[in-house]
Amino acid sequence: MRKRRLPPRLMLLALTLLAACAAGGPNVVDRTGRSAPSRGEIPASGSAFGNYLVGRFASEELDTKVAADSLLLALRSEPDQPEIVRRAFVALLLDGRADALRLARRLPDNASAQLVLFGADVAGARWDRAETRARGLSRQGPVAALQPVLLAWSHAGRGQTDQAIATLRPLAEQGRFRALNALHAALIADLANRPREAERFVRQALADQPEPTLRLAMLAAGILNRAGRPAEAVRLLDQLALSSDELALAVLEPARQVVLTQRAIQGPADGIAEAYVALGSALRGQGLEEMATLMARLALRLRPSFAPALMLLADTLAEGERLDAARETLLLINENDPLFGPAQLRQAALLDRLGRVDEAEALLRRLAEALPGVPQPLTRLGDLQRRRGRFAEAVLAYDGAIARSLPARPSDWPLFYARGISRERSGNWPGAEEDLLYALTLSPEQPFVLNYLAYTWADMGVNLERARAMLEGAAAQRPQDGNIADSLGWVLFRMGLLPAAIAQLERAVELEPRNATINDHLGDVYWAAGREGEGRFQWQRALTMDPEPAEAARIQMKIDTGLPRAVRR
């Protein structure tokens, strides 16, 4: 029997009780010579070991508040334990507490602690000390990428623009982090009112990233506009606005004018915060959530209302299932900030995940009304309704989103795909088929659209040759996709090619062993091939995999009565 792990909160409670029990016994003396509490007496702080255990567990569960509180209690009892000092510092920093600075001074060899102290020197305009700390940073690990940028901003803080740019120039021309170093050279030149130099460096950054991130594009557009290249700046923002992603909202009016006309960097602290967020975003992309959170927190120590840092922090909190904390973080983004629109969309997604569906829908409807030419809020509303099986309502939301997207672009295929699914599930197959075919005209090789359309045709027993060709193309693109393998096997079954269908569906079950539909299909094909015992076994397996109620009833009927040999569903 599989052991069940206690839920995190219950585990914390259990550890806390263990901490209390570990706090004492009769006539116990701790290592300092002080009498420990007798059994049954629970001190206010618990034992150092117990609080350390609670703090360690809370850290692993990404509950930074409990981790920080518990590790501070442990530190109070054992103030000289290096491991407790280190873990308490990290917990305080991850929880966004100012007193992380106090512990940072006790950790001369910790890179994060040195960045906290560096930030304190920057905030105090102690540029000599900031430069010394930047030079002393480790040349190993993720922070190594930041060292030249931090050193350059330290020079800029003293007004040494030439030296700052000279630090970054060779690294902007070659090396692993060319775009990062080129961008910060551009930002330093732009801050010093040297537009031609800023333009040259920002072009290097853009050349190194043909598909720039939102932040790079926004910063570059401002620099190009100030360098007398307004048409290029607008074109860069237009390219972002073509995206169907939520971040397209960040470059709509009036946010566009903020991006083009207002400098995003007002001083070295702002530039350093930009560097922290860039590194944090890259680390998050590699699955290093804790390091990404640390970078976001370091940025917010320098720029408390910095929207990109708040967005990054909210993403890491949501990844750790701290959904309420993620929402509270997004609420800190000012409504005049270019990222306010994207933050609102993420708010709706978090409300949806929290089960507060009515609030999520209301927020999306308000956004749709406030942004009448923008499809994203209605697209998200349709997605929310479709996930909950409200297909007819989803169709209406997608209708509105598509009306706002015309004329359609190749990147709009997911919108027609989603409406096609919703139309099919709400009983409108002609409309669904029209949408799915149109999605393929926008993006002819999309494997998901090919799979959905071809499988539905196979289920209806029509266009089988064309469906087979489409699914073979989809399978070539995604050979490890069990659902596509299942669809191809189902088409072969409908064509009467039983040996090929069995081989294909057996492979699909290998790829997706816990998929009820695939196991059900394999059972049907076994039965049709005269392997009735194996067919009934597959149906029984499928029933253990939580099929939808209607599917479960249909599978049970087959277990009870079997299928006629001639059945071709």
N, C-alpha and C positions, 0 to 999 in steps of 0.2 A: 504494500500500500504506500502510495506517495505521501511523504510528510508535508504538511502544510505550514508555510511560514506565517508567523503572526503578522498582522497588519502593522505598519510602522508605528502608529500611535500606541498600540498595545505593547509593542516591543519596547518603546521608550518608557512606558509605565512600568513594565517588568524590570527593565534595567534600573530605573529609579528606585524601585522597591529593593532590588538587590544591593544597590548602593547604600540604602539606609541600613539594611541588615549587615552589610560589611563594615558599617561605621563603628561597630563596637562589640564588646562582650565584657564580662566581668573582669575587673582588674587588668584591663589591657592598657599598655603604655605604648604610645607611638614612637617613631624613631627620634623625635625631638625631646623625648622625656616627658611630654605632657600626658596626663591621663586621658585615655579615650573614653567615650561614653559607655556606660554599661549597656547590656543587651536590652532592647526595648526603648532606649532613648535615641531619638533621631535628631541630630544637630541640624541647625538651619541650613548649613551648607552641604550636608552629607559628607561622605568620605572623598578624598582626592581621587582615589582609584575609581570609585563609583561614578563620580561626576565626569571623570575622564572617559569612562566607558560610554556614558550617555552622550557626551559630546562627540566621540568618535562615530557612534551609530548615527546620530543626527546629521553629522557631516556627510556620511555616506548616503543618507536619505535626502540630502540637499535642504534640510531644515536648518537654515543658517541661524535663525534666532535662537532655537533651543541649543544648537551647537555652541554659539558664542556664550550664552548664559552659563551653560554647564562647564565649559572649559575655563571661563573666568572664575567660577567657584573652585574648580580643581586647582587653578593657579593661585588662588588665595591661600589654599592649604599647602601647596607645594610651589612656592614662588621661584625656586631655583632649578626646577626641572626643565632642561632645554627642550625636550620633546613637547611638554605642555605649553611652554612659551610659544613654540613654533606653531602648534596647532591652534592655540588661542588667537594668535595674530591672524592666521589665515581665516579663521571663522569670523573674526571682527571685520576683516577687510571684505569678505564675501557678503556680510550682512550690512555693509555700508556704514560702519560706525567710525566716528572720528577718532576714538581712542586707539585705533589700530596704530596710529603714529607713535604712541607711547611704547608699545611693544616692538615696533620696527627698530627702535634704537638699540634693542638688545639682540638683534639678529644681523650682525655685520656681513655674514656670508649668504644671506637669503636674498635672491634677486628681487622678489616682490617687495620685500622690506626696503631694499635700496631704492626701488621706484617710488615707494611712498615717501621716503625721505627726500628724494630728488624732487618730487612734487611739492613738498613743503618748502624747499629752497626756491623753487620757481615762484610759488605763491608769494614768498617773501622777497622776491627780486634779489636773492643772494646768488648772483650768477657765477661767481668764482667757485662757490661750493657746489653749485649745480653742475658746472663743467667737470669738476673733480669727480663727482659721483658718476656722471655719465661715462667718463673715461674708465672708471673702475668697474663698470658692469661686466658681467660674464660674457665671454665671446662664444659660449656654448649655449645650446637650447634656443627656445623661441625668442627670448628677449634679445638675443644677439642681433637680430634683424633691426631692432630699434636703436641700437647704440649710436650709429652715425647720425640718425635723425635727431635724437635727443641732444647730442653734442652740437649739431648745427643750430638748433633752436636756442641753446645756451649762448652761443656766439651772437645770435640775433637779439637776444635779450640785452646784450651789452651794446647793441647798435653796430656790431661788426658784421654787416651784411656780406661783404666780400669774403671774409673768412668762412662764414656760414655756408655760402654757396660753393666755395672751394672745397669744403668738406664733402659735399654731396655730389659734385660734378662728376668725378670719375666713376662713382657708384651708379649714377644715373645713366651712364653710357654702357656699362657692362656689369655683369654680376646677376645673382638670383633675384634681387629685389630692385630691379631697375625702375619699375613703375612707381614704387613707394618713394624711392629717393628722388626721382625726377619730379614727382608731384610736390614733395616738400620743398625742393629747391624752387619750384614755381611759386608756392605759397609764400616763401620768404621774400622772393623778388617782388611779388605782388604787394605784399605788406609794405615794402620799402619804396613803393611807387616806381618800379622799374618794369613797365609793362612789356617791353620787347623781350627782355630776358625771361620774364614769367611766361610769355607766350611760347618761347622756344622750348622751355622745360616741360610745359604742360603738353605740348605736341609730342614730346618724347614719351611721356606717360601714356598718352592715348595710343601711340603707335605700338606700345608694348602690350596693350590690352584692347584689341580690336572691338571687343564687346565690353565696354566699360561698365563698372558697377554704377549703381545710382549715384553714390556719393562722389565718385571720380567725375562722372558726367556733370553733376551739378557744380562742383568746384571749377571744373574746366570751363564750363559755359560762362561763369562769372569772370574768369580770367580773360577769356577770349573777348568777351564784350568790352572789358576795360582796356584791352589792347587794340580796340578799333576794329574788331572782327564780329560785329553783331549778327550778321547773316549766318556765320558758322556756329555761333553760340546758340541761336534759335534752332538751327538744323539739328544740333546735338540734342537739344531738349525735345524736338519733334520726334526724333528716333526713339527716345524713351517713352513718349506719349503713345507710340504705336503699340507698345507692349500691352498684353492683356493682364499683366500682373498688377497687383494693388499699388506698386510703387509708381505707376504711371500717374496716379493722382497727385504726386508730389511736384509735377511740373505743369500743372494746369494753372490758369489764372485764378486768383491773384498771386499764387505761390511763385509762378514763373517770374514775375517782376522782382520779387524778393531775391530769387536766385541770381538774376542777371545784374541787379543794381546794388545789392548790399554785400559787402565783403563778409564771407563766412568766418574769416580769421581776423580777430581784432588785436591779437598779441601772441607771444610765444606760448602761453598756457593753452590757448585755443588750438594752436598747431600741434602741440604735444598730445592733447586729447584726441585730435584727429588720428594721430599715429596709433594711439592705443586702440581706438575702435577698429581701425583697419586690420591691425594684428589680431584683435579679438574675433573679428568676423572670419578671418582666415582660419583661426584655430577652431572656431565652432564648426566650420565646414569640414574639419578633420575629426570631428567628434570629441574634441577636448573642451567640454562644456565648462569645467571648473576654471580652466585658464581663460576662457572667453569671458566668464563672469568677472574674474579678477581684472581683466583689461577694461571692461565696462566700468567697474567700480573705480579704478584708477583715473579713468577719463572724467567721471562724475565728481571726483574730488577736486579737479581743476575747473570743470565746467558743469555746475550742478544741474542746469536745465538743458544740457546738450541732447537734443532729440535723437541723433544716431546712437548715442550711448544708451539712452533709455530704451530704444527699440531693441538693441542688442541684449540688454539686461532682461527685458521682458521675454525675449525669445528663449534665453537660457533658463529663466524661471519656468516658462511654460513647458520646456523640454523636460524639466524635473518634476512636472505635474503640480507645481505651485501656481495654480491658475489664478487664484485671487490676488496673490502678490504680483503676478504678471499684469493683471488688469490695473491694479493700483499704480504700478510703474508707468503704464501707458497714459493714465490720467494726468500725469505730470507734464505731458507735452502740451505746449501752448497752442491755442487754436489759430494763432497767426503763423505758426511754424509750417514750412512746406511739408513736413512729415505728419501733420495733423490728420489729413485724409487717410493715408495708409494706417495710422494708428487707430483710427475709428474702425476700419475694416478688421483689424486684428482684435479690437475690443469685441466686435460681433462674433468673431470666431471663438474667442474665449468664453463668451456667454453661452454659445452653443455647446461647447465642451462641458460647461458647468451644468448643463441641463436647463438653463434659463432661456428657453427657446423664444418665448414671447418677447423678452427684452431684446434678444438678438435680432428678431424680425423687425421690431419697432425701430431699432437703431438703423438697420439697413434701409428701411423705408424712408426714414428721415434723411439719410444720406442721398438716396435716389432723388428725393424731392429737392434737396439743396443743390444737387449737381445734375440738372436735367439732361445734359448731353453726354453723360458718362455711363457706360454699361456696367462697370464693376459692381456697384452695390446690388443691382438687380441680378447679376450673374451669381453673386454670393447667396442671395436670397433663394434663387432657384436651386442652387447646390444644397442648401440647408433643407429645403422642402423635399428634394429628391431623396436625400439620405434617409429621410423619415417616411418614405413611402407615400408622400403626398404629391403624386405625379401630376395630377390635373392642375394643382396650384403651381407646381414647378414650371409647367408649360407656359402659364401666363407670365411668370417672372422672366423666363427666357425669351418670350415674345418681346417683352419690353426691352431687354438687353440687346436683342438682335436688331430691333428698330433703331437703337442708338448706335449700332456698329456699322450700319450700311453706309457706303458699299463695303462688303465683307473683304477682308484681307486673308492671306494664307494662315496667319496666326490665329484667326477666328475659328478654325475648325473645331476646337473643343466645345464651343458654344452650340454649334449645330449638332455635334455628337451628343451633348448632354440633353438637348431638347429632343433629339431622336429617341434616346432611351426613354425619356419621360412620356413621349407620345406613344411609344410602343407599349409601355407598362400601363398606360391609361386607356388602351384599347383602340388607338388610332394608328393602325399599321401603315396605311398609305402615307400619312403625314410623316411617320417615323422613317419610312423607307426614303422618302424625298429628302429629309434632313441628312440621313446617313450617306446617301449618294452625293449630296452637295458637299458634305464634309470631305469626301474623297476627291471632289474636284478641287477643293482648296488645298488639300494635302494628300496626294494620291497613295502614298505608301504607308499611311498611318496604321500600324498593326492593330491597335485597339478598335478602330472603326472597321477595318477589314474583318476582324474576328467577330464583332457584334453582328454586323450585317450578314456575313456568310453563315454564321451559326443559326441565325433566325431563319434564313432561307432554307437551311438544311432541316430545321425543325418543322417547317411548313412543307417540305418536300418539293421545293421549286428551285430553279437555277442551280442545280447541283454541280454541274461541271464548272460553272463560273465560281461558285462558292469554294470548290476544291482548289482551284487555281489561286484564289484570293488567300485562302488559308495556308497554302504552301508558301506563298510569298511572305505572309506574316510570320510563319514558323521559321523561315530562313533568317528573318530579322531578330526573332526572339526564341532561339532554340530551347531555352530553359523555362519557357513559360508553359506551365501545366494547363492553363485554361485554353490556350491556343492549340496545344496538342490534343486536348479533349475535343475541341470543335472540329479539328481535322478528322479525328477518329469517328466522330458522329456523322460527318458528311460521308465518309467511306462506308459506314454502316447503312446509311440511307440509300447509298448507291448499290448495296448488296455485296460489297467487297469485304466479306466477313474476316478472312485471315488478316488482311491489311488493317481493318478496323480494330481487331483484337490487339495486334501488335502496337498500334498507335495509342489505344486507350490504356494498355498496360504501362506504356511509357508515361502517359499522363498521370496515372496513379503513382508511379515512382516519383514524379516531380511534385505532385500535390497529394500526398497520402491521406490528408485529413479533410479532403474536399468531398462533401456529400454528393454533389451532382456528378462528379467524375466517377466515383465509386458506383453510383446508381447506373450510369451509362455503361460501365464495364459489365455490370450484372445483366443488363438488357442484351448486350452483344453475346455474352457467354450463353445465355438462355437461347437466343436465336440460333446459336451454333450447335445446340444440343447438349451443352455442358450445364445442365440445369442445376446440379448441386452447387457448382461454382457460382452460378448466377444468383441463386438464393443467398449464398454466403456474402456476396458483394452487396446485395440489398440490405442484409442484416447489418453489415458494417456501416453502410450509408446512414442507417437509422441512428447510429450512435454518434453521429457527427452534427447534430443539431440542425437538421434541414428545416425549412420553413414549414409551418403546420400543414398547409395544403400538400406540399411535397411529401411530408412524412406520411400522411394518410394514403397518398397514391402508392408510395413504396410499400407500405404495410399490406395494401390490397394485392400487390404483386407477390409478396411473400406468401400470402394466404392462397392465392389462386393461380399464380404463374402468369405467363404471357402466351398468347397463341403464337405459334411459330411464325406466322405470316405478319405479325405486327411490325409496322414500320412507322414510328411516331413522327 
